[in-house]
Every structure is written in C-alpha cells, then in structure tokens.
C-alpha cells in the first residue's frame, strides 16, 4: 500500500500536480478544522478520495498499524494525573482529535502514493520547485518512495526470523534491542548497496523525466484543492 500500484482508477489518470495540490490543501484544512464536526466532514472527504483511488480504507489502516501506538499514547498520557481521580477523560479529547487528524492525512497520502509513479512524483516536485532545490527535493522524494518499502519488508523478515528462533521467549527490552540493532544494520547495508547501484547506473541530478500534462479530470481536482485552500485560509463555516 505504501508503493505505487498500476491501475485504471480515476486517481491514476490524474496529473501528479493535481493530486499533490489536493493532498497539501487537505493537510492544511485538517490542521485548521480541528473540531469533531470539522473532522467528520474531512472524514467523508477522505473516504471519497480513497474511493476515487480505489483504495480500501482497511488495507491502508493495516499498513499504518505501526503508527497507532504513537497516536494512542498522547491521549492516554495527557489524561493521566498525579492525584485523584488519576484519569481525566476531558484531557484526552484534544490529543485524540489531533491524532485522528494525522490519521486522515496519512490516508489521503496513501491514496496518492498508491496511484502515482515515483518518476511522476519527482517530476511534479521539480516543476513546483525549480532549480537545484527542486532537483534535490525530487531526488529525495524518489529515494524515500523506493527505499521505505524495502526497509519495511526487511523489518518484517527480521521479526519473522526472530520469532522462528524463539526470540519471543526473551524479555521485551532484549527483543526490542535485538530487532532495532538488526534493522539498523540492515538499513546501512541497504544504503551502501543503493549508493553502489546509483554509481553503476550513472545517477544523474537532472534526468529526463516524464512529461506532465493536465487532463479533463484535473479541473475538478484543482477546484477541490482551491476550495480546500479557501476554507482553510478564510473559514466560511464554523465547524
């Protein structure tokens, strides 16, 4: 889910610049409308965007399951007090809404990643940010999109190997230390191999990127991005 998957959905046919505009303005709106009513409206919009991308929400949530402990930790920690009554539910409301807001942004980002080839994302970034800074950012985006799924797969294999060797019988701290050390060692090995592959393929700072062209369905997407930006900058409805 965190990698591009070829498909025939409407989101696959959109220009990456349109999808980036929707994603960025959605994130801005999500950080402006933080009330339950505002987040409910954004939830409906998120489900609509996932539907356009033909992306199942439960699959995305499963892929992002490693984020849930961090999103749940903030409400729990904020609601704990040092004296009676020891736990205040009202203190958990604000951080819980903030965590849900982050989850919505991640869902929209997953729809973008799944429907956009890495080279088109790099072309869109370099179009938006010209010159060397744009080339550097575009290169970074392409590296992350290609490298992150490989690291996640390595982590899964390390955990499976750890269980096969009865690593679950050890203490939690020892299990965490062994997995983290193995994951870092594997990441550094992958980085060295990746750097060698770039040299072997004569990596270029300014490669020939795919031509970007707006289509007829990019108009509604850009209108949606403009509407999200307007309601974020000048809130029209008290939600």
C-alpha positions as a printed Julia matrix, in Angstrom:
239×3 Matrix{Float64}:
   0.0     0.0     0.0
   2.94    2.33    0.54
   4.12    1.79   -3.02
   2.72    2.56   -6.45
   0.27    0.01   -7.84
  -0.76    0.28  -11.52
  -4.49    0.62  -12.0
  -7.3     2.17  -14.01
  -8.91    4.32  -11.33
  -9.69    7.98  -11.86
  -6.87    8.94   -9.49
  -4.4     7.01  -11.65
  -5.32    9.18  -14.64
  -4.86   12.5   -12.84
  -1.78   14.65  -13.22
   0.5    14.28  -10.16
   0.47   18.05   -9.69
  -3.3    17.97   -9.19
  -3.01   15.16   -6.68
  -0.24   16.95   -4.81
  -2.35   20.11   -4.66
  -5.28   18.17   -3.18
  -3.04   16.42   -0.68
  -1.35   19.61    0.52
  -4.56   21.65    0.81
  -6.29   18.75    2.58
  -3.5    18.69    5.18
  -3.86   22.46    5.65
  -7.62   22.16    6.11
  -7.16   19.26    8.55
  -4.99   21.44   10.77
  -7.5    24.31   10.64
 -10.73   22.43   11.32
  -9.94   20.54   14.5
 -13.46   20.24   15.95
 -15.36   16.93   15.82
 -17.76   18.37   13.23
 -14.94   19.59   11.02
 -13.1    16.28   11.24
 -16.34   14.46   10.42
 -16.63   16.45    7.18
 -12.99   15.72    6.37
 -13.6    12.03    7.09
 -16.33   11.94    4.43
 -13.97   13.7     2.02
 -11.2    11.21    2.85
 -13.46    8.26    2.09
 -14.39    9.92   -1.2
 -10.73   10.37   -2.15
  -9.98    6.77   -1.26
 -12.92    5.7    -3.4
 -11.63    7.69   -6.36
  -8.28    5.94   -5.92
  -9.98    2.54   -5.43
  -8.1     2.13   -2.21
  -9.69    0.11    0.6
  -9.52    2.01    3.93
  -8.97   -1.17    5.97
  -5.89   -2.04    3.88
  -4.41    1.38    4.49
  -5.13    1.16    8.22
  -3.4    -2.23    8.34
  -0.35   -0.82    6.59
  -0.22    2.08    9.07
  -0.78   -0.11   12.14
   2.69    0.75   13.45
   1.53    4.38   13.86
  -1.4     3.56   16.15
   0.64    3.17   19.37
   2.03    6.69   18.92
  -1.42    8.14   18.15
  -2.91    6.45   21.21
  -0.07    7.3    23.57
  -0.71   11.06   23.57
  -4.36   10.9    24.75
  -3.52    8.34   27.4
  -0.56   10.29   28.76
  -2.45   13.6    28.79
  -5.4    12.09   30.66
  -3.29   10.61   33.47
  -2.95   12.78   36.58
  -0.66   12.52   39.6
  -3.52   12.53   42.07
  -7.18   11.65   42.38
  -9.1    10.93   40.18
  -5.91    9.74   38.38
  -7.56    9.8    34.96
  -9.4    12.73   33.31
 -11.23   11.86   30.11
 -11.65   15.5    29.08
  -7.86   15.9    28.88
  -7.7    13.18   26.24
 -10.16   14.83   23.84
  -7.8    17.38   22.25
  -4.86   14.98   21.64
  -7.27   12.3    20.41
  -8.67   14.7    17.82
  -5.13   15.67   16.83
  -4.19   12.02   16.36
  -7.3    11.38   14.28
  -6.41   14.39   12.14
  -2.97   12.92   11.46
  -4.59    9.6    10.54
  -6.81   11.31    7.93
  -3.77   12.98    6.37
  -1.99    9.61    6.22
  -4.98    8.02    4.49
  -5.01   10.71    1.8
  -1.24   10.38    1.4
  -1.61    6.61    0.93
  -4.1     7.19   -1.89
  -1.58    9.48   -3.58
   1.35    7.08   -3.21
  -0.66    4.12   -4.47
  -1.79    5.91   -7.65
   1.32    7.91   -8.61
   4.53    6.53  -10.14
   7.72    7.64   -8.41
   9.11    9.34  -11.54
   5.92   11.4   -11.93
   6.13   12.48   -8.29
   9.7    13.62   -8.84
   8.68   15.49  -11.98
   5.86   17.23  -10.11
   8.16   18.29   -7.27
  10.79   19.65   -9.68
   8.05   21.5   -11.57
   6.82   23.13   -8.35
  10.32   23.96   -7.05
  12.61   24.95   -9.93
  16.39   24.82   -9.96
  18.75   22.83   -7.8
  16.47   22.87   -4.72
  13.72   21.24   -6.75
  16.11   18.64   -8.12
  17.3    17.85   -4.6
  13.74   17.58   -3.25
  12.62   15.49   -6.21
  15.55   13.16   -5.76
  14.74   12.84   -2.04
  11.1    12.02   -2.74
  12.01    9.32   -5.25
  14.57    7.81   -2.86
  12.08    7.68    0.02
   9.33    6.13   -2.09
  11.69    3.45   -3.35
  13.66    2.85   -0.15
  10.92    2.85    2.53
   9.01   -0.24    1.26
  12.28   -2.19    1.11
  13.12   -1.27    4.7
   9.64   -2.23    5.9
   9.94   -5.6     4.16
  13.35   -6.14    5.79
  11.89   -5.33    9.2
   9.13   -7.87    8.66
  11.65  -10.56    7.73
  13.76   -9.72   10.79
  10.75  -10.08   13.07
   9.77  -13.41   11.45
  13.31  -14.72   11.88
  13.31  -13.54   15.48
  10.11  -15.46   16.21
  11.41  -18.58   14.44
  14.43  -18.57   16.77
  12.17  -18.33   19.86
  13.05  -14.69   20.35
   9.58  -14.17   21.85
  10.74  -16.08   24.93
  13.11  -13.26   25.84
  12.26  -10.08   27.71
  10.65   -7.17   25.89
  13.69   -4.92   26.24
  16.01   -7.6    24.86
  13.67   -8.36   21.96
  13.38   -4.66   21.1
  17.15   -4.16   21.29
  17.91   -7.12   19.03
  15.31   -6.13   16.44
  16.39   -2.48   16.4
  20.08   -3.36   16.05
  19.37   -5.83   13.24
  17.1    -3.32   11.5
  19.75   -0.58   11.64
  22.45   -2.92   10.37
  20.21   -3.99    7.5
  19.33   -0.36    6.71
  23.02    0.61    6.48
  23.7    -2.4     4.26
  20.81   -1.4     2.03
  22.1     2.18    1.89
  25.57    1.01    0.79
  24.05   -1.24   -1.88
  21.78    1.59   -3.0
  24.71    4.01   -3.33
  26.68    1.44   -5.33
  23.69    0.89   -7.63
  23.4     4.64   -8.23
  27.05    4.81   -9.22
  26.75    1.76  -11.5
  23.76    3.33  -13.27
  25.44    6.73  -13.65
  22.94    8.57  -11.45
  22.01   11.95  -12.86
  20.8    15.01  -10.98
  18.78   16.09  -13.98
  17.37   13.0   -15.72
  14.77   13.0   -18.47
  11.52   12.92  -16.51
   8.08   12.05  -17.9
   6.14   14.89  -19.48
   3.34   16.16  -17.26
   0.07   17.11  -18.88
  -3.24   18.16  -17.35
  -6.32   16.23  -18.48
 -10.02   16.92  -18.32
 -10.37   15.37  -14.87
  -7.66   17.57  -13.42
 -10.03   20.55  -13.49
 -12.32   19.19  -10.73
  -9.28   18.11   -8.71
  -7.76   21.59   -8.9
 -11.12   23.13   -7.99
 -11.28   20.88   -4.94
  -7.76   21.92   -3.94
  -8.68   25.59   -4.39
 -11.84   25.15   -2.32
  -9.9    23.44    0.49
  -7.36   26.26    0.48
 -10.05   28.94    0.6
 -11.96   27.38    3.5
  -8.67   26.82    5.34
  -7.45   30.39    4.95
 -10.86   32.04    5.35
 -13.12   29.66    7.32
 -16.63   30.18    5.93
 -18.48   27.7     8.12
 -17.98   27.47   11.93
 -17.16   23.78   12.07
